[in-house]
Amino acid sequence: MQDGIDKASLDQWYVLDTETVIPVGVSGNRLLGTDLTVVKQADGGIEVFAEGRPHALPIRHRFGFLWATLGQPEREIFPLPEADEPDRRYVPCGVVTVKASGLRIVENFLDMAHFPFVHTDVLGAEPHTEVESYDVEIRREEDEVWATNCTFFQPQAALSAQDGIATQYMYRVMTPFTTILYKTCPNAANRWDVIGLFVQPLDPGRCRAHPIMYLIDDVSTTTELIHFQQMIFLQDRIILENQRPVLLPLEPRKEIPTRADASSIAYRRWLKEKGVTYGATTTAN
């Protein structure tokens, strides 16, 4: 392990930036407490170097992002078939720096109970505060956490939505720091809108979050879509930066779960099985 980083966190692919914003020349970045140097040539070729290492890191180009790893991932970057559907809007939503554990950010993404209180009159509203029972499983073959049959009333489920609807959700956690939700598409009854959140842990309690959307929406402008998604995430950031403890507790007695927290319970159990400790605390005190 590198500087005490657990192997499960080290051996993952992480987003470093949207490729189109990486400048030609030399620029800095950071991942898992390690300073990085990104070198982009005029022809678009990119290399990434980690402090103290003589050779370039392995990199990948996927979903419009530059990915890198400090370890040795056993798998390639997860599949996302919707990313290759030609009629979807591809909307990279920039990057938001958050003073919080990356695991906290993923867990918040899975939480429907906060919608009426944090995203009032957009993703939720009183008196519609109850989280109905849903199904959660750890899919062993894919090694992913899924929450399905999720339903929540939303006044404005998407920028293109005209009225409140009972929105259907599916949540998918592919790696400890990457997650996707599939939700009711107001413009296509038989398809899902897809929203991803790829977290780049800079340090145990500080991250950059990279939201991305693949939508069926031929009405809204790209700027409007980005502003809508950033509004949602910046509301979350206020909550995330005030959560205590800063690191995600993996000891079950530390925080008391409710029925609505089924996805969080499965996520934490999955992290413990993997031995993930970066951005987490495993003590009961």
Secondary structure in CASP SS format (residue, H / E / C, confidence):
PFRMAT SS
TARGET T0000
AUTHOR 0000-0000-0000
METHOD secondary structure of the structure
MODEL  1
M C 1.00
Q C 1.00
D C 1.00
G C 1.00
I C 1.00
D C 1.00
K H 1.00
A H 1.00
S H 1.00
L H 1.00
D C 1.00
Q C 1.00
W C 1.00
Y E 1.00
V E 1.00
L E 1.00
D E 1.00
T E 1.00
E H 1.00
T H 1.00
V H 1.00
I C 1.00
P C 1.00
V C 1.00
G E 1.00
V E 1.00
S E 1.00
G E 1.00
N E 1.00
R E 1.00
L E 1.00
L C 1.00
G C 1.00
T E 1.00
D E 1.00
L E 1.00
T E 1.00
V E 1.00
V E 1.00
K E 1.00
Q C 1.00
A C 1.00
D C 1.00
G C 1.00
G C 1.00
I E 1.00
E E 1.00
V E 1.00
F E 1.00
A E 1.00
E C 1.00
G C 1.00
R C 1.00
P C 1.00
H C 1.00
A C 1.00
L C 1.00
P C 1.00
I E 1.00
R E 1.00
H E 1.00
R E 1.00
F C 1.00
G C 1.00
F E 1.00
L E 1.00
W E 1.00
A E 1.00
T C 1.00
L C 1.00
G C 1.00
Q C 1.00
P C 1.00
E C 1.00
R C 1.00
E C 1.00
I C 1.00
F C 1.00
P C 1.00
L C 1.00
P H 1.00
E H 1.00
A H 1.00
D H 1.00
E C 1.00
P C 1.00
D C 1.00
R C 1.00
R E 1.00
Y E 1.00
V E 1.00
P E 1.00
C C 1.00
G C 1.00
V C 1.00
V E 1.00
T E 1.00
V E 1.00
K C 1.00
A C 1.00
S C 1.00
G H 1.00
L H 1.00
R H 1.00
I H 1.00
V H 1.00
E H 1.00
N H 1.00
F H 1.00
L H 1.00
D C 1.00
M C 1.00
A C 1.00
H C 1.00
F H 1.00
P H 1.00
F H 1.00
V H 1.00
H C 1.00
T E 1.00
D C 1.00
V C 1.00
L C 1.00
G E 1.00
A E 1.00
E C 1.00
P C 1.00
H E 1.00
T C 1.00
E C 1.00
V C 1.00
E C 1.00
S C 1.00
Y C 1.00
D E 1.00
V E 1.00
E E 1.00
I E 1.00
R E 1.00
R C 1.00
E C 1.00
E C 1.00
D C 1.00
E E 1.00
V E 1.00
W E 1.00
A E 1.00
T E 1.00
N E 1.00
C E 1.00
T E 1.00
F E 1.00
F E 1.00
Q E 1.00
P C 1.00
Q C 1.00
A C 1.00
A C 1.00
L C 1.00
S C 1.00
A C 1.00
Q C 1.00
D C 1.00
G C 1.00
I E 1.00
A E 1.00
T E 1.00
Q E 1.00
Y E 1.00
M E 1.00
Y E 1.00
R E 1.00
V E 1.00
M E 1.00
T E 1.00
P C 1.00
F C 1.00
T E 1.00
T E 1.00
I E 1.00
L E 1.00
Y E 1.00
K E 1.00
T E 1.00
C C 1.00
P C 1.00
N C 1.00
A C 1.00
A C 1.00
N C 1.00
R C 1.00
W E 1.00
D E 1.00
V E 1.00
I E 1.00
G E 1.00
L E 1.00
F E 1.00
V E 1.00
Q E 1.00
P E 1.00
L E 1.00
D E 1.00
P C 1.00
G C 1.00
R E 1.00
C E 1.00
R E 1.00
A E 1.00
H E 1.00
P E 1.00
I E 1.00
M E 1.00
Y E 1.00
L E 1.00
I C 1.00
D C 1.00
D C 1.00
V C 1.00
S C 1.00
T C 1.00
T H 1.00
T H 1.00
E H 1.00
L H 1.00
I H 1.00
H H 1.00
F H 1.00
Q H 1.00
Q H 1.00
M H 1.00
I H 1.00
F H 1.00
L H 1.00
Q H 1.00
D H 1.00
R H 1.00
I H 1.00
I H 1.00
L H 1.00
E C 1.00
N C 1.00
Q C 1.00
R C 1.00
P C 1.00
V C 1.00
L C 1.00
L E 1.00
P E 1.00
L C 1.00
E C 1.00
P C 1.00
R C 1.00
K C 1.00
E C 1.00
I C 1.00
P C 1.00
T C 1.00
R H 1.00
A H 1.00
D H 1.00
A H 1.00
S H 1.00
S H 1.00
I H 1.00
A H 1.00
Y H 1.00
R H 1.00
R H 1.00
W H 1.00
L H 1.00
K H 1.00
E H 1.00
K H 1.00
G C 1.00
V C 1.00
T C 1.00
Y C 1.00
G C 1.00
A E 1.00
T E 1.00
T C 1.00
T C 1.00
A C 1.00
N C 1.00
END
